[in-house]
Amino acid sequence: MLSRIEADSAEPVAKRVFQALRQAIVTMQFSPGQPLSEQEVAGQLGVSRQPVREAFIKLGESGLVTIRPQRGTFVVKISVKQVIDARFVREAVEVAVARKAGEDLPAAVVRDLRDNLRAQRAAAEDSTPERFLDLDEAFHRTIALGIGCEYAWRVVEETKAQMDRVRYLSLPHATPLDRLIHQHEAIVDAIEARDPDGAEAAMRRHLREILTSLPELEQRFPDLFDGAAAPAARPTCAA
């Protein structure tokens, strides 16, 4: 059940509807393969059908739903190929961001990252994967925005929709939170030490973690994945 959209927010309704639906899909509140009804979603959120329709279109562009004329809108299953491709793009962007952060990230932003790490540890102790996922997102966003790379972060956000569902599944099932926190700490330590090589290497190791958890999750939850794999002869962006 979706929570109603706040009426007094300054953000456009369509944007808030998109964010609410994206979060519901990422956290498996809406399962892969599930049909979505404009009318039901609008009723749950307390909005008209128009912003829901706009959000469905944007979710389709993000690869999270498919809109079939005369049949309806459906949450797509997780595509391993798309996850691997998105991870490749994200690594290319964020490794460059980490290197630049290792050169000149302001000390105040480093303190913000340390605060975020403390909150991550608390979320891990409380076993709240949704909260940890939000903090993980904030961690990476803080680094990018801290060096003025807003566009780079927008590219990452637009690319990683499929990855986020795998990240959510992996937190309680395949990737120990302590491991992710240690990886985050290594990134911050290198940035604070003004070690761009170390920051780049730490970020690269961290963003390749999903390649370890993905096969296990695909085996454990076969109904959530599309089952399609790239032919062995076709190059992939796994490395």
SULWOFEN-V371664 format. One record per residue. N is the residue number from 1. OMEGA is omega in whole degrees, -180 to 180 (* if undefined). BURIAL is I if it has 16 or more other ideal C-beta (glycine too) atoms within 10 Angstrom, else O. D_FIRST is the distance of its C-alpha to the first C-alpha in Angstrom with 2 decimals. Layout:
BEGIN
{{N,OMEGA,BURIAL,D_FIRST} {N,OMEGA,BURIAL,D_FIRST}}
END
This chain:
BEGIN
{{1,-180,O,0.00} {2,176,I,3.80} {3,-179,O,6.63} {4,179,O,9.40} {5,178,I,12.39} {6,-175,O,15.39} {7,-172,O,18.17} {8,180,O,21.07} {9,179,O,20.67} {10,-179,O,23.67} {11,178,O,21.85} {12,-178,O,21.50} {13,-178,I,18.27} {14,179,I,18.34} {15,180,O,18.75} {16,176,I,15.78} {17,178,I,13.57} {18,-178,I,15.25} {19,180,O,14.77} {20,-179,I,10.99} {21,178,I,10.86} {22,179,I,13.71} {23,-180,I,12.24} {24,179,I,9.19} {25,-179,I,12.04} {26,-178,I,14.45} {27,174,O,12.55} {28,171,O,11.87} {29,169,O,8.08} {30,-173,I,9.49} {31,174,O,12.76} {32,-178,I,16.16} {33,-176,O,17.21} {34,174,O,13.90} {35,177,O,14.26} {36,-180,I,12.27} {37,176,O,12.81} {38,-176,I,13.94} {39,-179,O,13.53} {40,179,O,9.95} {41,179,I,8.97} {42,180,I,11.54} {43,180,O,10.39} {44,-178,I,6.92} {45,-179,I,9.10} {46,-180,O,12.02} {47,175,I,14.45} {48,-178,O,16.90} {49,-176,O,16.84} {50,179,O,19.60} {51,176,I,17.91} {52,178,I,15.20} {53,179,I,18.26} {54,179,I,19.96} {55,178,I,17.16} {56,179,I,17.20} {57,-180,O,20.95} {58,176,I,20.86} {59,176,I,18.48} {60,178,O,21.05} {61,179,O,23.80} {62,179,I,22.21} {63,-178,O,22.19} {64,176,I,18.49} {65,172,I,18.12} {66,-180,O,20.86} {67,-177,O,21.38} {68,-179,O,23.56} {69,179,O,25.39} {70,-179,O,25.13} {71,178,O,22.66} {72,180,O,19.44} {73,-175,I,17.52} {74,173,I,16.77} {75,-178,I,15.72} {76,173,I,19.16} {77,-177,I,20.33} {78,178,I,21.81} {79,179,I,25.39} {80,180,I,27.79} {81,-180,I,30.30} {82,177,I,28.03} {83,-179,I,27.03} {84,179,I,30.76} {85,-179,I,31.72} {86,179,I,29.17} {87,179,I,30.36} {88,180,O,33.92} {89,-179,I,33.28} {90,179,I,31.40} {91,-179,I,34.31} {92,-178,O,36.84} {93,-171,I,35.30} {94,174,I,34.36} {95,177,I,37.61} {96,177,O,39.49} {97,-179,I,37.37} {98,179,I,38.12} {99,179,I,41.82} {100,178,I,41.97} {101,178,I,40.14} {102,178,I,42.76} {103,-172,O,45.39} {104,175,O,44.27} {105,-179,I,40.87} {106,-179,O,41.55} {107,180,O,41.85} {108,179,O,39.28} {109,175,I,36.63} {110,177,I,37.75} {111,177,O,37.15} {112,179,I,33.60} {113,177,I,33.12} {114,176,O,34.59} {115,178,O,32.17} {116,179,I,29.29} {117,177,I,30.82} {118,178,O,30.99} {119,176,O,27.29} {120,180,I,26.68} {121,178,O,28.80} {122,179,O,26.91} {123,178,I,23.54} {124,179,I,25.32} {125,-180,O,26.68} {126,-180,O,23.35} {127,178,O,21.83} {128,-176,O,18.88} {129,179,I,18.65} {130,178,O,16.00} {131,179,O,18.45} {132,180,I,21.35} {133,177,I,20.06} {134,-180,O,19.80} {135,176,I,23.31} {136,178,I,24.65} {137,-179,O,23.61} {138,180,O,25.27} {139,-178,I,28.32} {140,179,I,29.08} {141,-179,O,28.39} {142,179,I,30.71} {143,-177,I,33.51} {144,-179,I,33.33} {145,-179,O,33.13} {146,177,I,35.73} {147,175,I,38.32} {148,-178,O,37.38} {149,-179,I,35.78} {150,-179,O,32.88} {151,178,O,33.33} {152,180,I,33.41} {153,177,I,30.01} {154,177,O,28.62} {155,179,I,30.06} {156,-179,I,28.39} {157,-177,I,24.94} {158,-175,O,25.39} {159,-162,I,26.72} {160,-178,I,24.48} {161,179,I,21.08} {162,179,I,21.89} {163,-174,I,23.38} {164,178,I,20.34} {165,177,I,18.47} {166,178,I,21.66} {167,179,I,22.01} {168,179,I,18.65} {169,-174,I,19.62} {170,-172,I,23.09} {171,178,I,22.43} {172,-168,O,21.98} {173,-171,O,23.75} {174,-176,I,26.64} {175,178,I,27.50} {176,-179,O,28.42} {177,179,I,27.22} {178,180,O,30.80} {179,179,O,32.11} {180,179,I,29.96} {181,178,I,30.97} {182,178,O,34.61} {183,176,I,34.35} {184,180,I,32.97} {185,180,I,35.80} {186,178,I,38.34} {187,-178,I,37.23} {188,180,I,37.57} {189,-179,O,40.86} {190,178,I,42.36} {191,-178,I,41.26} {192,179,I,42.71} {193,-177,O,45.89} {194,-179,O,46.30} {195,-177,I,46.27} {196,178,I,44.83} {197,180,O,45.79} {198,179,I,44.01} {199,179,I,40.87} {200,-179,I,40.82} {201,-180,I,41.36} {202,178,I,38.71} {203,180,I,36.06} {204,179,O,37.15} {205,-177,O,36.86} {206,-175,I,33.39} {207,175,I,32.04} {208,179,O,33.64} {209,-177,I,31.73} {210,179,I,29.09} {211,176,O,31.95} {212,-176,O,32.45} {213,-173,I,28.91} {214,-180,I,28.08} {215,179,O,30.37} {216,-180,O,29.18} {217,179,I,25.50} {218,178,I,26.48} {219,-176,O,28.36} {220,-176,O,25.74} {221,-175,O,22.82} {222,-178,O,24.74} {223,-179,O,21.94} {224,-177,I,20.06} {225,-175,I,23.24} {226,176,O,25.10} {227,-179,O,28.27} {228,177,O,30.46} {229,177,O,33.00} {230,176,O,35.61} {231,-176,O,39.09} {232,-177,O,41.18} {233,-177,O,43.69} {234,179,O,41.27} {235,174,O,41.01} {236,179,O,37.68} {237,-176,O,36.63} {238,-175,O,35.99} {239,*,O,38.74}}
END
